[in-house]
């Protein structure tokens, strides 16, 4: 990740996607999808947990090919907004080191009714995890080092040496 990188974003009508190395702000993401036309707002906050597959996790570190990842995120948000007749969609992914209990991704959607918001929010999350060009390093405690993996649940990653943190992936 470049020293100059702080936040990048793309916008469309009632759609906002962003990659940032800043701590995520839940209130601002929710605010970005609120509307007098929406009777429901759903937020998903993905946080760093302290373990994976029985191993202690020290932290996660996310890397991305930002130009392509932003385009993919925008396409997903636009598609989900149209499919579920959502009022607005926001997707924000944090890059860099994300400590335990801090958020790595926020997805907020609004809709006239709750059912569309629930379904749209879940679909946006699953498509983001499946398709967006973001990779994560799970750094384990002790001498074990870490594992690079695509940003998908439960997929085995590739172990990395402590001296080679895999930063060339991003």
Chimera marker file (.cmm) of the C-alpha trace (Angstrom):
<marker_set name="trace">
<marker id="1" x="0.000" y="0.000" z="0.000" r="1" g="1" b="0" radius="0.5"/>
<marker id="2" x="1.361" y="3.411" z="-0.981" r="1" g="1" b="0" radius="0.5"/>
<marker id="3" x="2.291" y="5.985" z="1.661" r="1" g="1" b="0" radius="0.5"/>
<marker id="4" x="-0.014" y="8.389" z="-0.182" r="1" g="1" b="0" radius="0.5"/>
<marker id="5" x="-3.060" y="6.117" z="-0.037" r="1" g="1" b="0" radius="0.5"/>
<marker id="6" x="-5.709" y="7.293" z="2.407" r="1" g="1" b="0" radius="0.5"/>
<marker id="7" x="-9.110" y="6.789" z="0.780" r="1" g="1" b="0" radius="0.5"/>
<marker id="8" x="-10.472" y="6.232" z="-2.699" r="1" g="1" b="0" radius="0.5"/>
<marker id="9" x="-14.107" y="6.159" z="-3.690" r="1" g="1" b="0" radius="0.5"/>
<marker id="10" x="-16.570" y="5.930" z="-6.546" r="1" g="1" b="0" radius="0.5"/>
<marker id="11" x="-20.122" y="7.247" z="-6.550" r="1" g="1" b="0" radius="0.5"/>
<marker id="12" x="-23.252" y="6.844" z="-8.597" r="1" g="1" b="0" radius="0.5"/>
<marker id="13" x="-26.851" y="7.865" z="-7.922" r="1" g="1" b="0" radius="0.5"/>
<marker id="14" x="-27.469" y="6.770" z="-4.299" r="1" g="1" b="0" radius="0.5"/>
<marker id="15" x="-24.443" y="4.452" z="-4.399" r="1" g="1" b="0" radius="0.5"/>
<marker id="16" x="-21.100" y="4.995" z="-2.658" r="1" g="1" b="0" radius="0.5"/>
<marker id="17" x="-18.147" y="2.597" z="-2.518" r="1" g="1" b="0" radius="0.5"/>
<marker id="18" x="-14.805" y="3.256" z="-0.877" r="1" g="1" b="0" radius="0.5"/>
<marker id="19" x="-11.465" y="1.724" z="0.050" r="1" g="1" b="0" radius="0.5"/>
<marker id="20" x="-9.631" y="3.399" z="2.905" r="1" g="1" b="0" radius="0.5"/>
<marker id="21" x="-6.809" y="2.892" z="5.352" r="1" g="1" b="0" radius="0.5"/>
<marker id="22" x="-8.705" y="4.858" z="8.003" r="1" g="1" b="0" radius="0.5"/>
<marker id="23" x="-10.736" y="3.352" z="10.834" r="1" g="1" b="0" radius="0.5"/>
<marker id="24" x="-14.310" y="2.903" z="9.551" r="1" g="1" b="0" radius="0.5"/>
<marker id="25" x="-17.062" y="5.252" z="10.730" r="1" g="1" b="0" radius="0.5"/>
<marker id="26" x="-20.355" y="3.382" z="11.187" r="1" g="1" b="0" radius="0.5"/>
<marker id="27" x="-22.449" y="6.530" z="11.714" r="1" g="1" b="0" radius="0.5"/>
<marker id="28" x="-21.290" y="8.164" z="8.475" r="1" g="1" b="0" radius="0.5"/>
<marker id="29" x="-21.951" y="5.004" z="6.443" r="1" g="1" b="0" radius="0.5"/>
<marker id="30" x="-25.479" y="4.687" z="7.847" r="1" g="1" b="0" radius="0.5"/>
<marker id="31" x="-26.058" y="8.391" z="7.241" r="1" g="1" b="0" radius="0.5"/>
<marker id="32" x="-24.994" y="8.000" z="3.603" r="1" g="1" b="0" radius="0.5"/>
<marker id="33" x="-27.936" y="5.644" z="2.877" r="1" g="1" b="0" radius="0.5"/>
<marker id="34" x="-30.674" y="7.330" z="4.924" r="1" g="1" b="0" radius="0.5"/>
<marker id="35" x="-33.555" y="8.793" z="2.990" r="1" g="1" b="0" radius="0.5"/>
<marker id="36" x="-37.104" y="9.964" z="3.645" r="1" g="1" b="0" radius="0.5"/>
<marker id="37" x="-38.135" y="7.311" z="1.085" r="1" g="1" b="0" radius="0.5"/>
<marker id="38" x="-36.576" y="4.484" z="3.119" r="1" g="1" b="0" radius="0.5"/>
<marker id="39" x="-38.381" y="2.742" z="5.963" r="1" g="1" b="0" radius="0.5"/>
<marker id="40" x="-35.485" y="0.346" z="6.605" r="1" g="1" b="0" radius="0.5"/>
<marker id="41" x="-31.723" y="0.659" z="6.954" r="1" g="1" b="0" radius="0.5"/>
<marker id="42" x="-29.603" y="-2.474" z="7.325" r="1" g="1" b="0" radius="0.5"/>
<marker id="43" x="-25.918" y="-2.398" z="8.264" r="1" g="1" b="0" radius="0.5"/>
<marker id="44" x="-23.413" y="-5.237" z="8.168" r="1" g="1" b="0" radius="0.5"/>
<marker id="45" x="-20.168" y="-4.648" z="10.054" r="1" g="1" b="0" radius="0.5"/>
<marker id="46" x="-17.448" y="-7.255" z="9.541" r="1" g="1" b="0" radius="0.5"/>
<marker id="47" x="-15.008" y="-7.189" z="12.448" r="1" g="1" b="0" radius="0.5"/>
<marker id="48" x="-11.652" y="-8.820" z="13.120" r="1" g="1" b="0" radius="0.5"/>
<marker id="49" x="-12.074" y="-11.742" z="15.493" r="1" g="1" b="0" radius="0.5"/>
<marker id="50" x="-9.309" y="-13.133" z="17.687" r="1" g="1" b="0" radius="0.5"/>
<marker id="51" x="-9.218" y="-16.638" z="16.175" r="1" g="1" b="0" radius="0.5"/>
<marker id="52" x="-9.555" y="-18.640" z="12.981" r="1" g="1" b="0" radius="0.5"/>
<marker id="53" x="-9.784" y="-22.411" z="12.721" r="1" g="1" b="0" radius="0.5"/>
<marker id="54" x="-8.704" y="-22.793" z="16.360" r="1" g="1" b="0" radius="0.5"/>
<marker id="55" x="-5.635" y="-20.548" z="15.995" r="1" g="1" b="0" radius="0.5"/>
<marker id="56" x="-5.190" y="-17.188" z="17.740" r="1" g="1" b="0" radius="0.5"/>
<marker id="57" x="-5.243" y="-14.249" z="15.307" r="1" g="1" b="0" radius="0.5"/>
<marker id="58" x="-3.104" y="-11.209" z="16.157" r="1" g="1" b="0" radius="0.5"/>
<marker id="59" x="-4.668" y="-9.005" z="13.451" r="1" g="1" b="0" radius="0.5"/>
<marker id="60" x="-5.741" y="-8.981" z="9.820" r="1" g="1" b="0" radius="0.5"/>
<marker id="61" x="-4.080" y="-7.011" z="7.066" r="1" g="1" b="0" radius="0.5"/>
<marker id="62" x="-5.964" y="-6.245" z="3.864" r="1" g="1" b="0" radius="0.5"/>
<marker id="63" x="-4.482" y="-5.473" z="0.474" r="1" g="1" b="0" radius="0.5"/>
<marker id="64" x="-6.188" y="-4.611" z="-2.791" r="1" g="1" b="0" radius="0.5"/>
<marker id="65" x="-5.779" y="-3.693" z="-6.412" r="1" g="1" b="0" radius="0.5"/>
<marker id="66" x="-7.781" y="-0.524" z="-5.751" r="1" g="1" b="0" radius="0.5"/>
<marker id="67" x="-8.726" y="0.623" z="-9.282" r="1" g="1" b="0" radius="0.5"/>
<marker id="68" x="-10.277" y="-2.727" z="-10.152" r="1" g="1" b="0" radius="0.5"/>
<marker id="69" x="-11.685" y="-3.381" z="-6.659" r="1" g="1" b="0" radius="0.5"/>
<marker id="70" x="-13.552" y="-0.064" z="-6.676" r="1" g="1" b="0" radius="0.5"/>
<marker id="71" x="-15.059" y="-0.783" z="-10.095" r="1" g="1" b="0" radius="0.5"/>
<marker id="72" x="-16.142" y="-4.247" z="-8.932" r="1" g="1" b="0" radius="0.5"/>
<marker id="73" x="-17.653" y="-2.823" z="-5.733" r="1" g="1" b="0" radius="0.5"/>
<marker id="74" x="-19.532" y="-0.171" z="-7.729" r="1" g="1" b="0" radius="0.5"/>
<marker id="75" x="-20.894" y="-2.778" z="-10.144" r="1" g="1" b="0" radius="0.5"/>
<marker id="76" x="-22.082" y="-4.973" z="-7.249" r="1" g="1" b="0" radius="0.5"/>
<marker id="77" x="-23.708" y="-2.041" z="-5.445" r="1" g="1" b="0" radius="0.5"/>
<marker id="78" x="-25.489" y="-0.857" z="-8.595" r="1" g="1" b="0" radius="0.5"/>
<marker id="79" x="-26.695" y="-4.369" z="-9.427" r="1" g="1" b="0" radius="0.5"/>
<marker id="80" x="-27.984" y="-5.108" z="-5.913" r="1" g="1" b="0" radius="0.5"/>
<marker id="81" x="-29.653" y="-1.689" z="-5.711" r="1" g="1" b="0" radius="0.5"/>
<marker id="82" x="-31.566" y="-2.343" z="-8.915" r="1" g="1" b="0" radius="0.5"/>
<marker id="83" x="-32.387" y="-6.012" z="-8.211" r="1" g="1" b="0" radius="0.5"/>
<marker id="84" x="-33.866" y="-5.344" z="-4.747" r="1" g="1" b="0" radius="0.5"/>
<marker id="85" x="-35.313" y="-1.870" z="-5.466" r="1" g="1" b="0" radius="0.5"/>
<marker id="86" x="-33.074" y="-0.376" z="-2.769" r="1" g="1" b="0" radius="0.5"/>
<marker id="87" x="-33.040" y="3.320" z="-2.027" r="1" g="1" b="0" radius="0.5"/>
<marker id="88" x="-29.262" y="3.524" z="-1.469" r="1" g="1" b="0" radius="0.5"/>
<marker id="89" x="-26.170" y="1.334" z="-1.014" r="1" g="1" b="0" radius="0.5"/>
<marker id="90" x="-22.817" y="2.047" z="0.653" r="1" g="1" b="0" radius="0.5"/>
<marker id="91" x="-19.848" y="-0.348" z="0.755" r="1" g="1" b="0" radius="0.5"/>
<marker id="92" x="-16.631" y="0.630" z="2.531" r="1" g="1" b="0" radius="0.5"/>
<marker id="93" x="-13.635" y="-1.690" z="2.947" r="1" g="1" b="0" radius="0.5"/>
<marker id="94" x="-10.654" y="-0.906" z="5.131" r="1" g="1" b="0" radius="0.5"/>
<marker id="95" x="-7.150" y="-1.718" z="3.906" r="1" g="1" b="0" radius="0.5"/>
<marker id="96" x="-3.966" y="-2.183" z="5.893" r="1" g="1" b="0" radius="0.5"/>
<marker id="97" x="-3.811" y="-3.588" z="9.418" r="1" g="1" b="0" radius="0.5"/>
<marker id="98" x="-7.183" y="-4.056" z="11.138" r="1" g="1" b="0" radius="0.5"/>
<marker id="99" x="-6.826" y="-4.876" z="14.870" r="1" g="1" b="0" radius="0.5"/>
<marker id="100" x="-9.054" y="-7.297" z="16.791" r="1" g="1" b="0" radius="0.5"/>
<marker id="101" x="-12.632" y="-5.983" z="17.295" r="1" g="1" b="0" radius="0.5"/>
<marker id="102" x="-12.291" y="-3.267" z="14.624" r="1" g="1" b="0" radius="0.5"/>
<marker id="103" x="-14.334" y="-3.244" z="11.412" r="1" g="1" b="0" radius="0.5"/>
<marker id="104" x="-12.815" y="-4.230" z="8.082" r="1" g="1" b="0" radius="0.5"/>
<marker id="105" x="-15.987" y="-3.792" z="6.020" r="1" g="1" b="0" radius="0.5"/>
<marker id="106" x="-19.246" y="-1.900" z="6.336" r="1" g="1" b="0" radius="0.5"/>
<marker id="107" x="-22.174" y="-2.456" z="3.992" r="1" g="1" b="0" radius="0.5"/>
<marker id="108" x="-25.286" y="-0.354" z="4.488" r="1" g="1" b="0" radius="0.5"/>
<marker id="109" x="-28.446" y="-0.442" z="2.424" r="1" g="1" b="0" radius="0.5"/>
<marker id="110" x="-31.768" y="1.330" z="2.666" r="1" g="1" b="0" radius="0.5"/>
<marker id="111" x="-35.116" y="0.397" z="1.177" r="1" g="1" b="0" radius="0.5"/>
<marker id="112" x="-38.773" y="1.293" z="1.513" r="1" g="1" b="0" radius="0.5"/>
<marker id="113" x="-39.342" y="-2.020" z="3.358" r="1" g="1" b="0" radius="0.5"/>
<marker id="114" x="-37.198" y="-4.253" z="5.592" r="1" g="1" b="0" radius="0.5"/>
<marker id="115" x="-37.352" y="-7.452" z="3.530" r="1" g="1" b="0" radius="0.5"/>
<marker id="116" x="-35.690" y="-5.828" z="0.514" r="1" g="1" b="0" radius="0.5"/>
<marker id="117" x="-33.075" y="-4.234" z="2.785" r="1" g="1" b="0" radius="0.5"/>
<marker id="118" x="-32.229" y="-7.562" z="4.483" r="1" g="1" b="0" radius="0.5"/>
<marker id="119" x="-31.957" y="-9.457" z="1.199" r="1" g="1" b="0" radius="0.5"/>
<marker id="120" x="-30.079" y="-6.697" z="-0.591" r="1" g="1" b="0" radius="0.5"/>
<marker id="121" x="-27.579" y="-6.225" z="2.221" r="1" g="1" b="0" radius="0.5"/>
<marker id="122" x="-26.822" y="-9.939" z="2.437" r="1" g="1" b="0" radius="0.5"/>
<marker id="123" x="-26.420" y="-10.267" z="-1.313" r="1" g="1" b="0" radius="0.5"/>
<marker id="124" x="-24.125" y="-7.232" z="-1.435" r="1" g="1" b="0" radius="0.5"/>
<marker id="125" x="-21.904" y="-8.795" z="1.249" r="1" g="1" b="0" radius="0.5"/>
<marker id="126" x="-21.734" y="-12.226" z="-0.382" r="1" g="1" b="0" radius="0.5"/>
<marker id="127" x="-20.937" y="-10.760" z="-3.810" r="1" g="1" b="0" radius="0.5"/>
<marker id="128" x="-18.316" y="-8.477" z="-2.297" r="1" g="1" b="0" radius="0.5"/>
<marker id="129" x="-16.574" y="-11.398" z="-0.597" r="1" g="1" b="0" radius="0.5"/>
<marker id="130" x="-16.825" y="-13.516" z="-3.747" r="1" g="1" b="0" radius="0.5"/>
<marker id="131" x="-15.720" y="-10.995" z="-6.357" r="1" g="1" b="0" radius="0.5"/>
<marker id="132" x="-13.912" y="-7.909" z="-5.022" r="1" g="1" b="0" radius="0.5"/>
<marker id="133" x="-10.140" y="-7.840" z="-5.531" r="1" g="1" b="0" radius="0.5"/>
<marker id="134" x="-9.218" y="-7.690" z="-1.834" r="1" g="1" b="0" radius="0.5"/>
<marker id="135" x="-6.874" y="-10.133" z="-0.101" r="1" g="1" b="0" radius="0.5"/>
<marker id="136" x="-6.219" y="-10.586" z="3.586" r="1" g="1" b="0" radius="0.5"/>
<marker id="137" x="-3.248" y="-11.669" z="5.640" r="1" g="1" b="0" radius="0.5"/>
<marker id="138" x="-4.293" y="-13.429" z="8.819" r="1" g="1" b="0" radius="0.5"/>
<marker id="139" x="-1.396" y="-12.860" z="11.164" r="1" g="1" b="0" radius="0.5"/>
<marker id="140" x="-1.290" y="-15.553" z="13.840" r="1" g="1" b="0" radius="0.5"/>
<marker id="141" x="0.370" y="-15.194" z="17.223" r="1" g="1" b="0" radius="0.5"/>
<marker id="142" x="3.736" y="-16.769" z="17.969" r="1" g="1" b="0" radius="0.5"/>
<marker id="143" x="6.172" y="-18.162" z="15.391" r="1" g="1" b="0" radius="0.5"/>
<marker id="144" x="3.515" y="-19.424" z="13.000" r="1" g="1" b="0" radius="0.5"/>
<marker id="145" x="3.496" y="-16.301" z="10.839" r="1" g="1" b="0" radius="0.5"/>
<marker id="146" x="0.499" y="-15.591" z="8.698" r="1" g="1" b="0" radius="0.5"/>
<marker id="147" x="-1.673" y="-16.827" z="5.864" r="1" g="1" b="0" radius="0.5"/>
<marker id="148" x="-2.690" y="-14.882" z="2.746" r="1" g="1" b="0" radius="0.5"/>
<marker id="149" x="-6.127" y="-15.729" z="1.468" r="1" g="1" b="0" radius="0.5"/>
<marker id="150" x="-8.752" y="-14.357" z="-0.842" r="1" g="1" b="0" radius="0.5"/>
<marker id="151" x="-11.309" y="-12.427" z="1.176" r="1" g="1" b="0" radius="0.5"/>
<marker id="152" x="-13.684" y="-15.394" z="1.486" r="1" g="1" b="0" radius="0.5"/>
<marker id="153" x="-14.916" y="-17.305" z="4.512" r="1" g="1" b="0" radius="0.5"/>
<marker id="154" x="-13.320" y="-20.604" z="5.351" r="1" g="1" b="0" radius="0.5"/>
<marker id="155" x="-10.960" y="-20.903" z="2.374" r="1" g="1" b="0" radius="0.5"/>
<marker id="156" x="-7.485" y="-22.182" z="3.181" r="1" g="1" b="0" radius="0.5"/>
<marker id="157" x="-4.768" y="-19.668" z="2.476" r="1" g="1" b="0" radius="0.5"/>
<marker id="158" x="-1.101" y="-19.790" z="1.594" r="1" g="1" b="0" radius="0.5"/>
<marker id="159" x="1.301" y="-19.617" z="4.565" r="1" g="1" b="0" radius="0.5"/>
<marker id="160" x="3.823" y="-16.794" z="4.468" r="1" g="1" b="0" radius="0.5"/>
<marker id="161" x="7.151" y="-16.414" z="6.210" r="1" g="1" b="0" radius="0.5"/>
<marker id="162" x="7.362" y="-13.667" z="8.861" r="1" g="1" b="0" radius="0.5"/>
<marker id="163" x="10.057" y="-11.978" z="6.770" r="1" g="1" b="0" radius="0.5"/>
<marker id="164" x="7.970" y="-12.085" z="3.579" r="1" g="1" b="0" radius="0.5"/>
<marker id="165" x="4.570" y="-10.680" z="4.519" r="1" g="1" b="0" radius="0.5"/>
<marker id="166" x="3.308" y="-10.973" z="0.959" r="1" g="1" b="0" radius="0.5"/>
<marker id="167" x="2.915" y="-7.233" z="0.474" r="1" g="1" b="0" radius="0.5"/>
<marker id="168" x="3.619" y="-7.801" z="-3.211" r="1" g="1" b="0" radius="0.5"/>
<marker id="169" x="0.035" y="-9.141" z="-3.467" r="1" g="1" b="0" radius="0.5"/>
<marker id="170" x="-1.495" y="-5.664" z="-3.406" r="1" g="1" b="0" radius="0.5"/>
<link id1="1" id2="2" r="1" g="1" b="0" radius="0.2"/>
<link id1="2" id2="3" r="1" g="1" b="0" radius="0.2"/>
<link id1="3" id2="4" r="1" g="1" b="0" radius="0.2"/>
<link id1="4" id2="5" r="1" g="1" b="0" radius="0.2"/>
<link id1="5" id2="6" r="1" g="1" b="0" radius="0.2"/>
<link id1="6" id2="7" r="1" g="1" b="0" radius="0.2"/>
<link id1="7" id2="8" r="1" g="1" b="0" radius="0.2"/>
<link id1="8" id2="9" r="1" g="1" b="0" radius="0.2"/>
<link id1="9" id2="10" r="1" g="1" b="0" radius="0.2"/>
<link id1="10" id2="11" r="1" g="1" b="0" radius="0.2"/>
<link id1="11" id2="12" r="1" g="1" b="0" radius="0.2"/>
<link id1="12" id2="13" r="1" g="1" b="0" radius="0.2"/>
<link id1="13" id2="14" r="1" g="1" b="0" radius="0.2"/>
<link id1="14" id2="15" r="1" g="1" b="0" radius="0.2"/>
<link id1="15" id2="16" r="1" g="1" b="0" radius="0.2"/>
<link id1="16" id2="17" r="1" g="1" b="0" radius="0.2"/>
<link id1="17" id2="18" r="1" g="1" b="0" radius="0.2"/>
<link id1="18" id2="19" r="1" g="1" b="0" radius="0.2"/>
<link id1="19" id2="20" r="1" g="1" b="0" radius="0.2"/>
<link id1="20" id2="21" r="1" g="1" b="0" radius="0.2"/>
<link id1="21" id2="22" r="1" g="1" b="0" radius="0.2"/>
<link id1="22" id2="23" r="1" g="1" b="0" radius="0.2"/>
<link id1="23" id2="24" r="1" g="1" b="0" radius="0.2"/>
<link id1="24" id2="25" r="1" g="1" b="0" radius="0.2"/>
<link id1="25" id2="26" r="1" g="1" b="0" radius="0.2"/>
<link id1="26" id2="27" r="1" g="1" b="0" radius="0.2"/>
<link id1="27" id2="28" r="1" g="1" b="0" radius="0.2"/>
<link id1="28" id2="29" r="1" g="1" b="0" radius="0.2"/>
<link id1="29" id2="30" r="1" g="1" b="0" radius="0.2"/>
<link id1="30" id2="31" r="1" g="1" b="0" radius="0.2"/>
<link id1="31" id2="32" r="1" g="1" b="0" radius="0.2"/>
<link id1="32" id2="33" r="1" g="1" b="0" radius="0.2"/>
<link id1="33" id2="34" r="1" g="1" b="0" radius="0.2"/>
<link id1="34" id2="35" r="1" g="1" b="0" radius="0.2"/>
<link id1="35" id2="36" r="1" g="1" b="0" radius="0.2"/>
<link id1="36" id2="37" r="1" g="1" b="0" radius="0.2"/>
<link id1="37" id2="38" r="1" g="1" b="0" radius="0.2"/>
<link id1="38" id2="39" r="1" g="1" b="0" radius="0.2"/>
<link id1="39" id2="40" r="1" g="1" b="0" radius="0.2"/>
<link id1="40" id2="41" r="1" g="1" b="0" radius="0.2"/>
<link id1="41" id2="42" r="1" g="1" b="0" radius="0.2"/>
<link id1="42" id2="43" r="1" g="1" b="0" radius="0.2"/>
<link id1="43" id2="44" r="1" g="1" b="0" radius="0.2"/>
<link id1="44" id2="45" r="1" g="1" b="0" radius="0.2"/>
<link id1="45" id2="46" r="1" g="1" b="0" radius="0.2"/>
<link id1="46" id2="47" r="1" g="1" b="0" radius="0.2"/>
<link id1="47" id2="48" r="1" g="1" b="0" radius="0.2"/>
<link id1="48" id2="49" r="1" g="1" b="0" radius="0.2"/>
<link id1="49" id2="50" r="1" g="1" b="0" radius="0.2"/>
<link id1="50" id2="51" r="1" g="1" b="0" radius="0.2"/>
<link id1="51" id2="52" r="1" g="1" b="0" radius="0.2"/>
<link id1="52" id2="53" r="1" g="1" b="0" radius="0.2"/>
<link id1="53" id2="54" r="1" g="1" b="0" radius="0.2"/>
<link id1="54" id2="55" r="1" g="1" b="0" radius="0.2"/>
<link id1="55" id2="56" r="1" g="1" b="0" radius="0.2"/>
<link id1="56" id2="57" r="1" g="1" b="0" radius="0.2"/>
<link id1="57" id2="58" r="1" g="1" b="0" radius="0.2"/>
<link id1="58" id2="59" r="1" g="1" b="0" radius="0.2"/>
<link id1="59" id2="60" r="1" g="1" b="0" radius="0.2"/>
<link id1="60" id2="61" r="1" g="1" b="0" radius="0.2"/>
<link id1="61" id2="62" r="1" g="1" b="0" radius="0.2"/>
<link id1="62" id2="63" r="1" g="1" b="0" radius="0.2"/>
<link id1="63" id2="64" r="1" g="1" b="0" radius="0.2"/>
<link id1="64" id2="65" r="1" g="1" b="0" radius="0.2"/>
<link id1="65" id2="66" r="1" g="1" b="0" radius="0.2"/>
<link id1="66" id2="67" r="1" g="1" b="0" radius="0.2"/>
<link id1="67" id2="68" r="1" g="1" b="0" radius="0.2"/>
<link id1="68" id2="69" r="1" g="1" b="0" radius="0.2"/>
<link id1="69" id2="70" r="1" g="1" b="0" radius="0.2"/>
<link id1="70" id2="71" r="1" g="1" b="0" radius="0.2"/>
<link id1="71" id2="72" r="1" g="1" b="0" radius="0.2"/>
<link id1="72" id2="73" r="1" g="1" b="0" radius="0.2"/>
<link id1="73" id2="74" r="1" g="1" b="0" radius="0.2"/>
<link id1="74" id2="75" r="1" g="1" b="0" radius="0.2"/>
<link id1="75" id2="76" r="1" g="1" b="0" radius="0.2"/>
<link id1="76" id2="77" r="1" g="1" b="0" radius="0.2"/>
<link id1="77" id2="78" r="1" g="1" b="0" radius="0.2"/>
<link id1="78" id2="79" r="1" g="1" b="0" radius="0.2"/>
<link id1="79" id2="80" r="1" g="1" b="0" radius="0.2"/>
<link id1="80" id2="81" r="1" g="1" b="0" radius="0.2"/>
<link id1="81" id2="82" r="1" g="1" b="0" radius="0.2"/>
<link id1="82" id2="83" r="1" g="1" b="0" radius="0.2"/>
<link id1="83" id2="84" r="1" g="1" b="0" radius="0.2"/>
<link id1="84" id2="85" r="1" g="1" b="0" radius="0.2"/>
<link id1="85" id2="86" r="1" g="1" b="0" radius="0.2"/>
<link id1="86" id2="87" r="1" g="1" b="0" radius="0.2"/>
<link id1="87" id2="88" r="1" g="1" b="0" radius="0.2"/>
<link id1="88" id2="89" r="1" g="1" b="0" radius="0.2"/>
<link id1="89" id2="90" r="1" g="1" b="0" radius="0.2"/>
<link id1="90" id2="91" r="1" g="1" b="0" radius="0.2"/>
<link id1="91" id2="92" r="1" g="1" b="0" radius="0.2"/>
<link id1="92" id2="93" r="1" g="1" b="0" radius="0.2"/>
<link id1="93" id2="94" r="1" g="1" b="0" radius="0.2"/>
<link id1="94" id2="95" r="1" g="1" b="0" radius="0.2"/>
<link id1="95" id2="96" r="1" g="1" b="0" radius="0.2"/>
<link id1="96" id2="97" r="1" g="1" b="0" radius="0.2"/>
<link id1="97" id2="98" r="1" g="1" b="0" radius="0.2"/>
<link id1="98" id2="99" r="1" g="1" b="0" radius="0.2"/>
<link id1="99" id2="100" r="1" g="1" b="0" radius="0.2"/>
<link id1="100" id2="101" r="1" g="1" b="0" radius="0.2"/>
<link id1="101" id2="102" r="1" g="1" b="0" radius="0.2"/>
<link id1="102" id2="103" r="1" g="1" b="0" radius="0.2"/>
<link id1="103" id2="104" r="1" g="1" b="0" radius="0.2"/>
<link id1="104" id2="105" r="1" g="1" b="0" radius="0.2"/>
<link id1="105" id2="106" r="1" g="1" b="0" radius="0.2"/>
<link id1="106" id2="107" r="1" g="1" b="0" radius="0.2"/>
<link id1="107" id2="108" r="1" g="1" b="0" radius="0.2"/>
<link id1="108" id2="109" r="1" g="1" b="0" radius="0.2"/>
<link id1="109" id2="110" r="1" g="1" b="0" radius="0.2"/>
<link id1="110" id2="111" r="1" g="1" b="0" radius="0.2"/>
<link id1="111" id2="112" r="1" g="1" b="0" radius="0.2"/>
<link id1="112" id2="113" r="1" g="1" b="0" radius="0.2"/>
<link id1="113" id2="114" r="1" g="1" b="0" radius="0.2"/>
<link id1="114" id2="115" r="1" g="1" b="0" radius="0.2"/>
<link id1="115" id2="116" r="1" g="1" b="0" radius="0.2"/>
<link id1="116" id2="117" r="1" g="1" b="0" radius="0.2"/>
<link id1="117" id2="118" r="1" g="1" b="0" radius="0.2"/>
<link id1="118" id2="119" r="1" g="1" b="0" radius="0.2"/>
<link id1="119" id2="120" r="1" g="1" b="0" radius="0.2"/>
<link id1="120" id2="121" r="1" g="1" b="0" radius="0.2"/>
<link id1="121" id2="122" r="1" g="1" b="0" radius="0.2"/>
<link id1="122" id2="123" r="1" g="1" b="0" radius="0.2"/>
<link id1="123" id2="124" r="1" g="1" b="0" radius="0.2"/>
<link id1="124" id2="125" r="1" g="1" b="0" radius="0.2"/>
<link id1="125" id2="126" r="1" g="1" b="0" radius="0.2"/>
<link id1="126" id2="127" r="1" g="1" b="0" radius="0.2"/>
<link id1="127" id2="128" r="1" g="1" b="0" radius="0.2"/>
<link id1="128" id2="129" r="1" g="1" b="0" radius="0.2"/>
<link id1="129" id2="130" r="1" g="1" b="0" radius="0.2"/>
<link id1="130" id2="131" r="1" g="1" b="0" radius="0.2"/>
<link id1="131" id2="132" r="1" g="1" b="0" radius="0.2"/>
<link id1="132" id2="133" r="1" g="1" b="0" radius="0.2"/>
<link id1="133" id2="134" r="1" g="1" b="0" radius="0.2"/>
<link id1="134" id2="135" r="1" g="1" b="0" radius="0.2"/>
<link id1="135" id2="136" r="1" g="1" b="0" radius="0.2"/>
<link id1="136" id2="137" r="1" g="1" b="0" radius="0.2"/>
<link id1="137" id2="138" r="1" g="1" b="0" radius="0.2"/>
<link id1="138" id2="139" r="1" g="1" b="0" radius="0.2"/>
<link id1="139" id2="140" r="1" g="1" b="0" radius="0.2"/>
<link id1="140" id2="141" r="1" g="1" b="0" radius="0.2"/>
<link id1="141" id2="142" r="1" g="1" b="0" radius="0.2"/>
<link id1="142" id2="143" r="1" g="1" b="0" radius="0.2"/>
<link id1="143" id2="144" r="1" g="1" b="0" radius="0.2"/>
<link id1="144" id2="145" r="1" g="1" b="0" radius="0.2"/>
<link id1="145" id2="146" r="1" g="1" b="0" radius="0.2"/>
<link id1="146" id2="147" r="1" g="1" b="0" radius="0.2"/>
<link id1="147" id2="148" r="1" g="1" b="0" radius="0.2"/>
<link id1="148" id2="149" r="1" g="1" b="0" radius="0.2"/>
<link id1="149" id2="150" r="1" g="1" b="0" radius="0.2"/>
<link id1="150" id2="151" r="1" g="1" b="0" radius="0.2"/>
<link id1="151" id2="152" r="1" g="1" b="0" radius="0.2"/>
<link id1="152" id2="153" r="1" g="1" b="0" radius="0.2"/>
<link id1="153" id2="154" r="1" g="1" b="0" radius="0.2"/>
<link id1="154" id2="155" r="1" g="1" b="0" radius="0.2"/>
<link id1="155" id2="156" r="1" g="1" b="0" radius="0.2"/>
<link id1="156" id2="157" r="1" g="1" b="0" radius="0.2"/>
<link id1="157" id2="158" r="1" g="1" b="0" radius="0.2"/>
<link id1="158" id2="159" r="1" g="1" b="0" radius="0.2"/>
<link id1="159" id2="160" r="1" g="1" b="0" radius="0.2"/>
<link id1="160" id2="161" r="1" g="1" b="0" radius="0.2"/>
<link id1="161" id2="162" r="1" g="1" b="0" radius="0.2"/>
<link id1="162" id2="163" r="1" g="1" b="0" radius="0.2"/>
<link id1="163" id2="164" r="1" g="1" b="0" radius="0.2"/>
<link id1="164" id2="165" r="1" g="1" b="0" radius="0.2"/>
<link id1="165" id2="166" r="1" g="1" b="0" radius="0.2"/>
<link id1="166" id2="167" r="1" g="1" b="0" radius="0.2"/>
<link id1="167" id2="168" r="1" g="1" b="0" radius="0.2"/>
<link id1="168" id2="169" r="1" g="1" b="0" radius="0.2"/>
<link id1="169" id2="170" r="1" g="1" b="0" radius="0.2"/>
</marker_set>
